[in-house]
């Protein structure tokens, strides 16, 4: 079914495309997981991250922000030895800091999902189906807002990839069967 060329040729990428990519996500924990994974992608390919996704889920305790926020130096050292993830100290430490930022928002009564979707305009935006920008004014605004909350590895390009992944932007190609399916 895959109509977007980036997902062709790899069964895991095709399955991700056909079942997840571009589907609007409202679950705050899953949004945080995807933001973390997109941060780990910086400088790498999504294929690399996707093929290690289960390793990331195991290593980061199912992406439970309350658990990850409590990680200390010993856990960072253990994660640096974990071959199931990308062993980049700055990204690991950013993930812990991002969990703490997520918790600060929750403790202040701020819903992570509502915060992000408000920044995205509340509903998915349709790309033109022909071109895909690296970033947009919306991803820049979301990046700035996340940074103001204390998040790291959330530049405008990373945030735009996140917005695509979680259905805030529908960038499926015009001839992709998922384009209409993800237009809600």
C-alpha positions in Angstrom: 0.0 0.0 0.0 2.9 2.4 0.6 2.7 5.3 -1.7 5.3 7.5 -0.2 8.7 6.7 -1.7 10.7 7.1 1.6 8.9 4.1 3.1 9.4 1.7 0.2 12.0 -1.1 0.2 12.0 -1.8 3.9 9.2 -3.9 5.4 9.4 -2.1 8.8 9.4 1.3 7.2 6.4 0.3 5.0 4.5 -1.0 8.0 5.2 2.1 10.0 4.0 4.3 7.1 0.9 2.2 6.5 -0.2 2.1 10.1 1.3 5.1 12.0 2.9 7.9 10.1 0.6 10.8 9.7 -2.2 9.4 11.9 -3.2 12.1 14.4 -1.9 11.2 17.9 -3.5 12.8 21.0 -2.0 10.6 23.7 0.5 12.7 25.7 2.8 9.8 26.5 3.0 8.7 22.9 3.5 12.3 21.7 6.5 12.5 24.2 7.8 9.2 22.9 7.7 10.4 19.3 9.3 13.7 20.2 12.2 11.8 21.9 12.6 9.5 19.0 12.7 12.4 16.5 15.3 14.0 18.7 17.4 10.9 18.5 17.0 10.9 14.8 18.9 14.3 14.5 21.8 13.6 12.2 20.6 10.1 11.4 17.9 8.4 9.4 14.4 7.5 10.6 15.1 4.0 9.4 18.0 3.7 12.0 15.7 4.9 14.8 12.7 2.8 13.7 14.8 -0.4 13.7 15.8 0.4 17.3 12.5 1.6 18.5 11.8 -1.5 20.7 15.3 -1.1 22.1 14.5 2.5 23.0 11.2 1.5 24.6 13.0 -1.1 26.7 15.9 1.1 27.7 13.7 4.1 28.5 11.1 2.1 30.6 8.3 2.4 28.0 8.9 6.1 27.7 7.2 6.8 31.1 8.2 10.4 31.8 7.9 10.0 35.6 10.4 7.1 35.5 12.8 8.7 33.0 12.8 12.0 34.9 14.3 10.1 37.9 17.3 8.8 36.0 20.7 9.7 37.4 24.3 9.4 36.3 24.4 5.6 36.8 21.5 5.1 34.5 23.1 7.5 31.9 26.2 5.4 32.1 24.2 2.2 31.6 22.4 3.7 28.6 25.7 4.6 27.1 26.5 0.9 27.1 23.1 -0.2 25.6 23.6 -1.4 22.0 19.8 -1.4 21.5 19.7 2.4 21.3 21.7 5.3 19.9 24.4 5.9 22.4 24.7 9.6 22.3 25.2 11.1 25.8 23.8 14.5 24.8 20.6 13.0 23.5 20.3 10.6 26.5 20.7 13.5 28.9 18.2 15.6 26.8 15.7 12.8 27.1 16.0 12.9 30.8 15.7 16.7 30.9 12.7 16.5 28.5 11.0 14.1 30.8 11.5 16.5 33.7 10.1 19.4 31.5 7.1 17.1 30.6 6.5 16.5 34.4 6.8 20.2 35.2 4.1 20.9 32.6 1.9 18.1 34.1 2.4 19.4 37.7 1.4 22.9 36.5 -1.8 21.4 35.1 -0.7 21.8 31.5 -1.6 19.0 29.2 1.2 18.1 26.8 -1.1 17.0 24.1 -3.3 20.1 24.3 -0.2 22.3 24.4 1.2 20.8 21.2 -2.0 20.6 19.3 -2.9 24.2 20.2 0.5 25.2 18.7 -0.3 23.1 15.6 -3.6 24.8 15.1 -5.8 22.2 16.7 -6.3 20.0 13.7 -4.1 18.4 11.1 -2.8 20.6 8.2 -2.6 19.2 4.7 0.7 19.5 2.9 0.5 20.0 -0.9 1.4 16.3 -1.6 4.2 17.3 -3.9 6.9 19.0 -1.8 7.9 18.5 1.8 9.6 21.4 3.5 12.3 20.8 6.1 10.6 23.1 8.5 7.7 25.6 8.6 6.8 28.7 10.6 4.5 26.4 12.6 7.4 24.0 13.4 9.6 27.0 14.3 6.9 28.3 16.7 6.5 24.9 18.3 10.3 24.5 18.6 10.5 27.9 20.4 7.6 27.1 22.7 9.2 23.7 23.6 12.6 25.3 24.2 10.9 27.9 26.5 9.5 24.9 28.5 13.0 23.5 28.8 13.0 20.9 26.1 16.2 20.1 24.1 16.8 18.5 20.7 13.6 20.2 19.4 14.9 22.3 16.6 12.4 23.4 13.9 13.5 20.6 11.5 13.2 17.9 14.2 9.8 19.3 15.3 8.5 19.3 11.7 9.4 15.6 11.3 7.6 15.1 14.6 4.6 17.0 13.4 4.4 14.8 10.3 4.8 11.6 12.3 2.0 12.4 14.8 -0.4 13.6 12.2 -0.3 17.4 12.9 0.8 17.7 9.2 -0.3 15.4 6.5 2.6 15.2 4.0 1.6 11.9 2.3 2.2 12.1 -1.4 -0.8 12.9 -3.7 -0.9 9.3 -5.0 -0.5 7.7 -1.6 -3.6 5.8 -0.3 -2.8 7.0 3.2 -3.2 10.7 2.3 -7.0 10.6 2.4 -7.1 8.1 5.3 -5.0 10.5 7.5 -7.1 13.5 6.5 -9.4 13.9 9.4 
